[in-house]
């Protein structure tokens, strides 16, 4: 019996609530076709994807998608290893109006958008999981040593810290 290979070539298919395909489907581009997509974060009406080369691509708004300019390549990070976790701040909650991606890398977090990379929260990690609040102002994170942290999304201050009985999340 032939093994069926997963499709991770960067093709995006959209479906309505009745499981009917919404046309057109589209591609995230050559880099995602050649180096398979390995992770995605969706939000209300957009997505950020990471390929095997640790490059990041965004579709900020499916509803106004234009295949000629709709896929945004984020700034190149030059990562050698995958990030430990990833979260997205929606464009309507960022100063630039662009998608911003938070990546747990080593003991800090990288903030990436299409124009550049910023290092934040040095010493706060390694983080296993991050989630951005609905309004984009806060970040809940689970640390490698079992601490649950609620931090402002600019990492200016820790709002809440709690030591859990476990160092792993399921």
Residue frames as a rotation matrix with the C-alpha (Angstrom) as fourth column:
UNK 1
0.585 0.811 0.000 0.00
0.811 -0.585 0.000 0.00
0.000 0.000 -1.000 0.00
UNK 2
-0.206 -0.660 0.722 1.45
0.620 -0.659 -0.425 3.35
0.757 0.360 0.545 -1.00
UNK 3
-0.248 0.030 -0.968 2.03
0.889 -0.389 -0.240 5.85
-0.384 -0.921 0.070 1.76
UNK 4
0.524 0.495 0.693 0.18
0.717 -0.696 -0.045 9.12
0.460 0.521 -0.719 1.23
UNK 5
-0.595 -0.787 -0.163 2.40
0.780 -0.517 -0.353 12.18
0.194 -0.337 0.921 1.73
UNK 6
0.215 0.606 -0.766 0.99
0.740 -0.613 -0.277 15.18
-0.637 -0.507 -0.580 3.56
UNK 7
0.270 -0.089 0.959 0.58
0.755 -0.599 -0.269 18.33
0.598 0.796 -0.094 1.49
UNK 8
0.489 -0.206 -0.848 2.75
0.625 -0.595 0.505 21.00
-0.609 -0.777 -0.162 3.06
UNK 9
-0.230 -0.616 0.753 3.64
0.973 -0.150 0.174 22.88
0.006 0.773 0.634 -0.10
UNK 10
-0.834 -0.122 -0.538 2.23
0.260 -0.947 -0.190 26.22
-0.486 -0.298 0.821 1.02
UNK 11
-0.687 0.690 0.227 -1.07
0.138 -0.183 0.973 25.97
0.713 0.700 0.031 -0.83
UNK 12
-0.897 0.441 0.015 -3.86
-0.157 -0.287 -0.945 27.61
-0.413 -0.850 0.327 1.15
UNK 13
-0.595 0.803 -0.031 -7.37
0.374 0.311 0.874 26.23
0.711 0.509 -0.486 0.76
UNK 14
-0.895 0.376 0.241 -10.26
-0.425 -0.552 -0.717 28.07
-0.136 -0.744 0.654 2.40
UNK 15
-0.640 0.733 -0.228 -13.63
0.550 0.645 0.531 26.57
0.537 0.215 -0.816 3.26
UNK 16
-0.317 0.619 0.718 -16.87
-0.613 -0.712 0.343 28.08
0.723 -0.332 0.606 4.47
UNK 17
-0.458 0.169 0.873 -18.78
-0.846 0.217 -0.486 26.85
-0.272 -0.961 0.044 7.50
UNK 18
0.636 0.747 0.192 -20.53
-0.604 0.637 -0.479 24.26
-0.481 0.189 0.856 5.30
UNK 19
0.035 -0.780 0.625 -17.20
0.056 0.626 0.778 22.75
-0.998 0.008 0.065 4.19
UNK 20
0.803 0.193 0.563 -17.50
0.568 0.032 -0.822 24.14
-0.177 0.981 -0.084 0.68
UNK 21
-0.194 -0.977 0.090 -14.29
0.934 -0.156 0.323 25.31
-0.301 0.146 0.942 -0.96
UNK 22
0.752 0.297 -0.588 -13.95
0.163 -0.949 -0.271 29.08
-0.638 0.108 -0.762 -1.28
UNK 23
0.286 -0.640 0.713 -12.11
0.957 0.152 -0.247 29.97
0.050 0.753 0.656 -4.46
UNK 24
0.582 -0.527 -0.619 -9.48
-0.320 0.551 -0.771 30.85
0.747 0.647 0.152 -5.25
UNK 25
0.818 -0.536 -0.208 -6.92
0.478 0.434 0.763 28.75
-0.319 -0.724 0.612 -3.40
UNK 26
0.808 -0.578 0.114 -3.47
-0.392 -0.671 -0.629 30.28
0.441 0.464 -0.769 -3.48
UNK 27
0.454 -0.762 -0.462 0.20
0.701 0.626 -0.343 29.56
0.550 -0.168 0.818 -2.80
UNK 28
0.870 -0.252 -0.423 2.43
0.208 -0.589 0.781 31.10
-0.446 -0.768 -0.460 -0.14
UNK 29
0.660 -0.593 -0.460 5.21
-0.744 -0.600 -0.295 31.12
-0.101 0.537 -0.838 -2.74
UNK 30
0.476 -0.569 -0.670 8.26
-0.371 0.561 -0.740 29.32
0.797 0.601 0.056 -4.04
UNK 31
-0.511 -0.752 0.417 10.06
-0.682 0.059 -0.729 29.18
0.523 -0.657 -0.543 -0.67
UNK 32
-0.149 0.544 0.826 7.15
-0.828 0.387 -0.405 27.32
-0.540 -0.745 0.392 0.94
UNK 33
0.824 0.406 -0.396 6.80
-0.565 0.650 -0.508 25.01
0.051 0.642 0.765 -2.06
UNK 34
0.266 -0.827 -0.495 10.49
-0.320 0.409 -0.855 24.06
0.909 0.386 -0.156 -2.05
UNK 35
-0.868 -0.485 -0.109 10.89
-0.024 0.260 -0.965 23.97
0.497 -0.835 -0.237 1.75
UNK 36
-0.221 0.910 -0.352 7.68
0.573 0.413 0.708 22.57
0.789 -0.046 -0.612 3.22
UNK 37
0.010 0.376 0.927 5.56
-0.623 -0.722 0.300 24.48
0.782 -0.581 0.227 5.70
UNK 38
-0.552 -0.303 -0.777 6.20
0.326 0.779 -0.536 23.13
0.767 -0.549 -0.331 9.21
UNK 39
-0.522 0.417 -0.744 4.13
0.788 -0.098 -0.608 25.42
-0.326 -0.904 -0.277 11.45
UNK 40
-0.463 0.463 0.756 1.27
0.329 -0.702 0.632 27.92
0.823 0.541 0.173 11.15
UNK 41
-0.707 0.394 -0.587 -0.52
0.518 -0.276 -0.809 30.31
-0.481 -0.877 -0.010 13.48
UNK 42
-0.386 0.690 0.612 -3.99
0.641 -0.276 0.716 31.44
0.663 0.669 -0.336 12.42
UNK 43
-0.805 0.354 -0.476 -5.95
0.219 -0.569 -0.792 34.37
-0.551 -0.742 0.381 13.75
UNK 44
-0.026 0.964 -0.265 -9.39
-0.057 -0.267 -0.962 35.72
-0.998 -0.010 0.062 12.81
UNK 45
0.896 0.443 -0.032 -8.67
-0.018 -0.036 -0.999 36.43
-0.443 0.896 -0.024 9.17
UNK 46
0.530 -0.770 -0.356 -5.00
-0.772 -0.265 -0.578 35.70
0.351 0.581 -0.735 8.55
UNK 47
0.958 -0.286 -0.012 -2.10
0.274 0.904 0.328 33.30
-0.083 -0.317 0.945 8.98
UNK 48
0.327 -0.941 -0.084 1.65
-0.944 -0.330 0.028 33.21
-0.054 0.070 -0.996 9.59
UNK 49
0.999 -0.037 -0.032 3.58
0.032 0.989 -0.143 30.16
0.037 0.141 0.989 8.37
UNK 50
0.226 -0.970 0.085 7.12
-0.791 -0.132 0.598 28.94
-0.569 -0.202 -0.797 8.95
UNK 51
0.795 -0.007 -0.607 8.91
-0.449 0.666 -0.596 26.73
0.409 0.746 0.526 6.42
UNK 52
0.843 -0.476 -0.251 11.71
0.533 0.801 0.273 24.20
0.071 -0.364 0.929 6.94
UNK 53
-0.089 -0.903 0.421 14.29
0.712 -0.354 -0.607 26.96
0.697 0.246 0.674 6.35
UNK 54
-0.137 0.155 -0.978 12.82
0.921 -0.343 -0.183 28.91
-0.364 -0.927 -0.096 9.31
UNK 55
-0.972 0.024 0.232 11.53
0.092 -0.876 0.474 31.64
0.215 0.482 0.850 7.01
UNK 56
-0.486 0.827 -0.283 8.21
0.524 0.016 -0.852 33.28
-0.700 -0.562 -0.441 7.93
UNK 57
-0.898 0.313 0.310 5.37
0.177 -0.388 0.904 34.30
0.404 0.867 0.293 5.62
UNK 58
-0.663 0.684 -0.304 2.12
0.226 -0.204 -0.952 36.07
-0.713 -0.701 -0.019 6.40
UNK 59
-0.518 0.672 0.529 -1.26
0.520 -0.243 0.818 36.59
0.679 0.700 -0.223 4.83
UNK 60
-1.000 0.002 -0.022 -2.52
0.016 -0.613 -0.790 39.54
-0.015 -0.790 0.613 6.90
UNK 61
-0.328 0.941 -0.082 -6.10
-0.538 -0.258 -0.802 39.46
-0.776 -0.219 0.591 5.61
UNK 62
-0.699 0.108 0.707 -7.75
0.471 0.814 0.341 36.65
-0.539 0.571 -0.619 3.64
UNK 63
0.287 0.958 0.015 -10.75
0.649 -0.182 -0.739 38.83
-0.705 0.222 -0.674 2.76
UNK 64
0.822 -0.035 -0.568 -8.68
-0.355 -0.812 -0.463 41.36
-0.445 0.582 -0.680 0.82
UNK 65
0.084 -0.848 0.524 -6.12
0.173 0.530 0.830 38.87
-0.981 0.021 0.191 -0.47
UNK 66
0.815 -0.024 -0.579 -4.43
-0.558 -0.299 -0.774 39.69
-0.155 0.954 -0.257 -3.77
UNK 67
0.847 -0.462 0.262 -2.17
0.444 0.887 0.130 36.91
-0.292 0.007 0.956 -5.06
UNK 68
0.488 -0.698 0.523 0.27
0.432 -0.328 -0.840 39.46
0.759 0.636 0.141 -6.55
UNK 69
-0.341 -0.642 0.687 0.96
-0.287 -0.625 -0.726 41.25
0.895 -0.445 0.029 -3.26
UNK 70
0.572 0.777 0.262 -0.99
-0.498 0.075 0.864 39.33
0.652 -0.625 0.430 -0.60
UNK 71
0.778 -0.369 -0.509 1.79
0.581 0.730 0.359 37.13
0.239 -0.575 0.782 0.85
UNK 72
0.728 -0.529 0.435 4.25
-0.578 -0.816 -0.025 39.04
0.368 -0.233 -0.900 3.01
UNK 73
0.334 -0.712 -0.617 7.71
0.547 0.680 -0.489 37.64
0.768 -0.174 0.617 3.64
UNK 74
0.995 -0.010 -0.101 8.82
0.085 -0.465 0.881 38.51
-0.056 -0.885 -0.461 7.16
UNK 75
0.480 -0.876 0.040 12.35
-0.864 -0.480 -0.150 39.70
0.151 0.037 -0.988 7.94
UNK 76
0.461 -0.420 -0.782 15.04
-0.005 0.880 -0.475 37.02
0.887 0.223 0.403 7.68
UNK 77
0.884 -0.042 0.466 16.21
-0.467 -0.117 0.876 35.77
0.018 -0.992 -0.123 11.08
UNK 78
0.023 -0.905 -0.426 19.02
-0.695 0.291 -0.658 33.44
0.719 0.311 -0.622 10.09
UNK 79
0.400 0.197 0.895 17.84
-0.860 0.417 0.293 30.85
-0.315 -0.887 0.336 12.63
UNK 80
-0.586 -0.635 -0.503 19.72
-0.726 0.688 -0.023 27.55
0.360 0.351 -0.864 12.75
UNK 81
-0.912 0.355 -0.203 17.10
0.408 0.823 -0.395 25.84
0.027 -0.443 -0.896 14.95
UNK 82
-0.159 0.927 0.339 13.32
0.478 -0.228 0.849 26.19
0.864 0.297 -0.407 15.08
UNK 83
-0.474 0.091 0.876 11.83
-0.649 -0.708 -0.278 28.56
0.594 -0.700 0.395 17.64
UNK 84
-0.993 0.099 -0.063 10.49
0.114 0.689 -0.716 26.94
-0.028 -0.718 -0.696 20.81
UNK 85
-0.125 0.991 -0.041 7.09
0.834 0.082 -0.546 28.62
-0.538 -0.103 -0.837 20.34
UNK 86
-0.909 -0.092 0.406 5.34
0.352 -0.691 0.631 31.21
0.222 0.717 0.661 18.23
UNK 87
-0.034 0.917 -0.397 2.51
0.797 -0.215 -0.565 33.72
-0.603 -0.335 -0.724 18.72
UNK 88
-0.495 -0.048 0.867 1.04
0.749 -0.529 0.399 36.49
0.439 0.848 0.298 16.57
UNK 89
-0.436 0.417 -0.798 -0.01
0.322 -0.756 -0.571 40.06
-0.841 -0.505 0.195 17.35
UNK 90
0.241 0.652 0.719 -2.76
0.925 0.070 -0.373 40.98
-0.294 0.755 -0.586 14.90
UNK 91
-0.492 -0.506 0.708 -2.06
0.768 -0.636 0.079 43.95
0.411 0.582 0.702 12.61
UNK 92
0.299 0.680 0.669 -4.82
0.260 -0.733 0.629 46.09
0.918 -0.014 -0.396 14.13
UNK 93
0.974 0.046 -0.224 -3.00
0.228 -0.138 0.964 45.99
0.014 -0.989 -0.145 17.50
UNK 94
0.103 -0.994 -0.036 0.50
0.960 0.090 0.265 46.89
-0.261 -0.062 0.963 16.32
UNK 95
0.095 -0.160 -0.982 2.03
0.126 -0.977 0.172 50.36
-0.987 -0.140 -0.073 15.99
UNK 96
-0.794 -0.528 -0.300 3.05
-0.234 -0.190 0.953 49.71
-0.560 0.828 0.027 12.37
UNK 97
0.207 0.929 -0.306 -0.26
-0.838 0.007 -0.546 48.15
-0.506 0.369 0.780 11.32
UNK 98
-0.053 -0.319 -0.946 1.64
-0.752 0.636 -0.173 45.06
0.657 0.702 -0.273 10.16
UNK 99
0.880 0.265 -0.394 1.56
-0.023 0.852 0.522 41.51
0.474 -0.451 0.756 11.51
UNK 100
-0.014 -0.893 0.450 4.11
-0.923 -0.161 -0.349 40.95
0.384 -0.420 -0.822 14.28
UNK 101
0.638 0.130 -0.759 5.32
-0.010 0.987 0.160 37.48
0.770 -0.095 0.631 15.24
UNK 102
0.345 -0.504 0.791 6.73
-0.938 -0.162 0.306 36.65
-0.026 -0.848 -0.529 18.67
UNK 103
0.540 -0.265 -0.799 9.20
-0.159 0.900 -0.406 33.75
0.826 0.347 0.444 18.67
UNK 104
0.839 -0.312 0.445 10.58
-0.422 0.144 0.895 32.02
-0.343 -0.939 -0.011 21.76
UNK 105
0.649 -0.724 -0.234 14.28
0.074 0.366 -0.928 31.58
0.757 0.584 0.292 20.98
UNK 106
-0.430 -0.850 -0.304 16.75
0.389 0.129 -0.912 30.59
0.815 -0.511 0.275 23.70
UNK 107
-0.491 0.185 -0.851 16.26
0.857 -0.075 -0.510 32.70
-0.158 -0.980 -0.122 26.83
UNK 108
-0.706 0.218 -0.673 14.51
-0.136 -0.976 -0.173 35.56
-0.695 -0.031 0.719 25.01
UNK 109
0.279 0.837 0.470 11.79
0.623 0.214 -0.752 36.44
-0.731 0.503 -0.462 22.53
UNK 110
-0.881 -0.468 0.063 12.24
0.330 -0.514 0.791 37.81
-0.338 0.719 0.608 19.02
UNK 111
0.241 0.911 -0.335 9.64
0.162 -0.378 -0.912 40.19
-0.957 0.166 -0.239 17.60
UNK 112
-0.778 -0.504 0.375 9.59
0.384 0.091 0.919 39.87
-0.497 0.859 0.123 13.82
UNK 113
0.428 0.860 -0.277 7.68
0.025 -0.317 -0.948 41.82
-0.904 0.399 -0.157 11.20
UNK 114
0.805 -0.080 0.588 8.24
0.586 0.265 -0.765 42.44
-0.095 0.961 0.260 7.51
UNK 115
0.808 -0.453 0.376 10.75
-0.217 -0.823 -0.526 45.21
0.547 0.344 -0.763 8.18
UNK 116
-0.176 -0.955 0.240 12.99
-0.618 -0.083 -0.782 43.80
0.766 -0.286 -0.576 10.91
UNK 117
0.288 0.116 -0.951 13.71
0.520 0.815 0.257 41.86
0.804 -0.568 0.174 14.06
UNK 118
0.072 -0.215 0.974 13.80
-0.707 -0.700 -0.102 43.05
0.704 -0.681 -0.203 17.66
UNK 119
-0.467 -0.262 -0.844 15.03
0.381 0.802 -0.460 41.15
0.798 -0.537 -0.275 20.71
UNK 120
0.102 0.603 0.791 12.67
-0.664 -0.551 0.506 41.35
0.741 -0.577 0.344 23.72
UNK 121
0.801 0.464 0.378 12.42
-0.575 0.422 0.701 39.84
0.166 -0.779 0.605 27.18
UNK 122
-0.044 -0.886 -0.461 16.02
-0.363 0.444 -0.819 38.74
0.931 0.132 -0.341 27.60
UNK 123
-0.896 -0.394 0.207 16.15
-0.350 0.338 -0.874 36.22
0.274 -0.855 -0.440 30.46
UNK 124
-0.135 0.932 0.337 12.42
-0.962 -0.042 -0.269 35.51
-0.237 -0.361 0.902 30.47
UNK 125
0.662 0.430 -0.614 12.78
-0.655 0.731 -0.193 32.13
0.366 0.530 0.765 28.70
UNK 126
-0.977 0.140 -0.162 13.11
-0.120 0.270 0.955 29.57
0.177 0.953 -0.247 27.45
UNK 127
-0.306 0.947 0.094 9.37
-0.798 -0.202 -0.567 29.66
-0.518 -0.249 0.818 26.82
UNK 128
-0.819 0.085 0.567 7.39
0.235 0.952 0.197 26.56
-0.523 0.295 -0.800 25.90
UNK 129
-0.177 0.855 0.488 4.15
0.970 0.068 0.232 28.30
0.165 0.515 -0.841 24.95
UNK 130
-0.898 -0.017 -0.440 2.91
0.119 -0.972 -0.205 31.86
-0.424 -0.236 0.874 24.32
UNK 131
-0.136 0.887 0.441 -0.56
0.981 0.057 0.187 33.26
0.141 0.458 -0.878 23.72
UNK 132
-0.965 -0.148 0.215 -1.39
0.149 -0.989 -0.014 36.90
0.215 0.019 0.976 22.95
UNK 133
-0.495 0.823 -0.277 -4.51
0.342 -0.109 -0.933 38.44
-0.799 -0.557 -0.227 24.49
UNK 134
0.190 0.692 0.697 -7.41
0.940 0.076 -0.332 39.38
-0.283 0.718 -0.636 22.21
UNK 135
0.962 0.220 -0.162 -6.54
0.186 -0.962 -0.198 43.07
-0.199 0.161 -0.967 22.41
UNK 136
0.575 -0.795 0.191 -2.81
0.435 0.099 -0.895 42.48
0.693 0.598 0.403 21.76
UNK 137
0.535 -0.325 0.780 -1.74
-0.593 -0.802 0.073 44.15
0.601 -0.501 -0.622 25.02
UNK 138
0.273 -0.358 0.893 -0.70
-0.861 0.323 0.393 41.09
-0.429 -0.876 -0.220 27.03
UNK 139
0.018 -0.354 -0.935 1.15
-0.622 0.728 -0.287 37.84
0.783 0.587 -0.208 26.58
UNK 140
0.678 0.135 0.722 0.59
-0.655 0.558 0.510 34.72
-0.334 -0.819 0.467 28.66
UNK 141
0.177 -0.697 -0.695 3.58
-0.678 0.425 -0.600 32.39
0.713 0.577 -0.398 28.59
UNK 142
0.981 0.023 0.192 4.64
-0.148 0.723 0.674 29.11
-0.123 -0.690 0.713 30.14
UNK 143
0.316 -0.949 -0.011 8.32
-0.940 -0.312 -0.136 28.98
0.126 0.053 -0.991 31.01
UNK 144
0.066 -0.404 -0.912 10.61
-0.323 0.856 -0.403 25.92
0.944 0.322 -0.074 30.90
UNK 145
-0.878 -0.468 -0.102 10.90
-0.043 0.289 -0.956 25.92
0.477 -0.835 -0.274 34.72
UNK 146
-0.445 0.793 -0.417 7.14
0.844 0.527 0.100 25.74
0.299 -0.307 -0.903 35.29
UNK 147
-0.644 0.222 -0.732 6.34
0.283 -0.820 -0.498 29.43
-0.710 -0.528 0.465 35.70
UNK 148
0.113 0.736 0.667 3.23
0.988 -0.155 0.003 30.93
0.106 0.659 -0.745 34.20
UNK 149
-0.687 -0.408 -0.601 3.86
0.463 -0.884 0.071 34.58
-0.560 -0.229 0.796 33.30
UNK 150
0.536 0.712 0.454 1.52
0.843 -0.416 -0.341 37.31
-0.054 0.565 -0.823 32.13
UNK 151
-0.443 -0.813 -0.377 3.59
0.637 -0.581 0.506 40.05
-0.631 -0.016 0.776 30.55
UNK 152
0.428 0.464 -0.776 2.80
-0.282 -0.747 -0.602 43.21
-0.859 0.476 -0.189 28.62
UNK 153
0.832 -0.027 0.554 3.29
0.463 0.585 -0.666 42.44
-0.307 0.810 0.499 24.93
UNK 154
0.715 -0.654 0.246 6.17
-0.266 -0.580 -0.770 44.92
0.647 0.486 -0.588 24.75
UNK 155
0.335 -0.535 -0.776 7.84
0.687 0.702 -0.187 43.04
0.644 -0.471 0.603 27.67
UNK 156
-0.117 -0.345 0.931 8.01
-0.284 -0.887 -0.365 46.23
0.952 -0.307 0.006 29.75
UNK 157
-0.479 -0.043 0.877 6.61
-0.876 -0.038 -0.480 44.54
0.054 -0.998 -0.019 32.87
UNK 158
-0.793 0.261 -0.551 5.48
0.243 0.964 0.107 41.25
0.559 -0.049 -0.828 34.35
UNK 159
-0.197 0.840 0.505 1.84
-0.691 -0.485 0.536 41.56
0.696 -0.243 0.676 35.43
UNK 160
0.669 0.482 0.566 1.48
-0.732 0.560 0.388 38.13
-0.130 -0.674 0.727 37.04
UNK 161
-0.322 -0.762 -0.561 3.78
-0.699 0.592 -0.402 35.22
0.639 0.262 -0.723 37.86
UNK 162
0.566 0.529 0.632 2.78
-0.805 0.519 0.286 31.81
-0.177 -0.671 0.720 39.20
UNK 163
-0.617 -0.779 -0.115 4.93
-0.787 0.614 0.058 28.73
0.025 0.126 -0.992 39.82
UNK 164
0.461 0.794 -0.397 3.12
-0.800 0.565 0.201 25.62
0.384 0.225 0.896 38.66
UNK 165
0.441 -0.246 0.863 3.66
-0.560 0.676 0.479 22.11
-0.702 -0.694 0.160 39.99
UNK 166
0.600 -0.215 0.771 4.86
0.584 0.776 -0.239 20.92
-0.547 0.594 0.591 36.61
UNK 167
-0.223 -0.733 -0.642 7.59
-0.186 -0.615 0.766 21.92
-0.957 0.291 0.001 34.20
UNK 168
-0.967 -0.067 0.245 5.79
0.208 0.341 0.917 20.52
-0.145 0.938 -0.316 31.16
UNK 169
-0.219 0.937 -0.271 2.64
-0.707 -0.344 -0.618 21.36
-0.672 0.056 0.738 29.34
UNK 170
-0.397 0.152 0.905 0.70
0.404 0.914 0.024 18.83
-0.824 0.375 -0.424 27.38
